[in-house]
Amino acid sequence: MNRNRFWVFTFLFFLLHAIPAASQAVTLGLEEAVQRALDQSLNLRKEAIDLAQTEYSAGRLWSEIFPGISLSAGLDLLPRTPLFTDPGFSYNSDELSYALNLGLRLELNPSLSSSMRRIELAYRAQLLRYEDARKQLEIRVIKNFLDLITRKENLAYLKESLDLADQKMTTDRIARENGLLSELAWLNSRLSVETARYNLSNAQGSYQNALGEFLALLGMDAGTDIDFQGTIEITPVLLDPEQLILEYLPKRPDIIMRRQIIERLELSRNVTTHTSRSPTLELGTQWRGGSPTSGPRGGLGDPFTDSVTGSITLRVPIDPWIPGTRQNQNIRAANAEVEKARLDLQDTETQAKTQIRSLISNLRNTWESLEIALLRVEFAERTVEATDEGFRNGTVEFQELEDRRKDLLEARQRLLEGELFYQSLLLDLAAALNVEWKTLTRQGAGEGPRPEASRSIQ
């Protein structure tokens, strides 16, 4: 009995300690969420590997002019002898020989300088891609973070709507049992509860799916309950698009990448041109050691002899200067690629300017819509209060009260959606300008928001 009682107390002890731990939510701030995503991203790890490889190559440009070194050793096991012709096969060990060869070869061409610069450019381009990937992931995490906050607040509104419908149905049930409520009004009351429950269940399912994807992005266990912490203020951003274009457009990653592509193609063109048309100077030397090549032969017992040779060769190509040859066509193709890259840069700049202007225009329009949405919420709250009072006094029908509550819920949801859309636009503008969104907010809020229009997402 004592042993059984001991195991029961032990089980209850662990159960009581496990329940709070399972229900306790994990507090997560915005910066911590971003850092978790950056640490867990497999794509960033792959980009980091590529970056390390290009950095290694850029730090060893001397390899482009490092001479070719070759070392060989040979042993003639079967000296030259007839097999089927006279005087027949005869193995002569005095004809055995061995040789050691060490060679150096160096080619000098004007294209070496462009090749080195192209390696350095590859490193800068990879570094830009890595930084851009980090920034894009950060923006994605922030958007998901804000979206989950909005969904969670919407769940609170839907839960409040369900509680009100439940309270109303409880009151109507008593009235129905006392014969003071018609069957139609009772059915409408039950329908309102089920509709509110359906909307809440549907929103909860969507929230859980979005939360699961967010947890996977952060490398956290599925099913973890998150308590989102942080405040992102929503204020009007008063910015001049033309000034932003002039200041930040050259810093956009895609613009920089386009310029790097042009530079890389120019360097490739130089390499092709110099390799095809410029003279090439070849410096070579070779050392040979082994059995003597002339005189009395004694096989492997011959005394060791060695020799060294050196050569300088200047090669001057002729055919690349002749129009229509294959080498000449390759040079023309390289020039064409450079011209196409310049046109691509011009097109990218045009699209970037249009995007920045459009985002700022949408921010202004969305801010005006937010002000209207905020007024709608205030008016809807006052209307619900007045309608509820009229319903209690018997001057307003239930359907009117239900419609006003739906209007309030719809107004709150529109305000939440507008706030989320405004923040998404702000993040997109920060990405388009390649700046931190906090810096952009401080820079654009010069005149400051009107107190009654400022809102924040908690």
Summary of the structure (lengths in Angstrom):
residues: 458
radius of gyration: 39.5
end to end distance: 54.4
largest distance: 134.5
contacts: 1253
relative contact order: 0.11
helix: 69%
strand: 12%
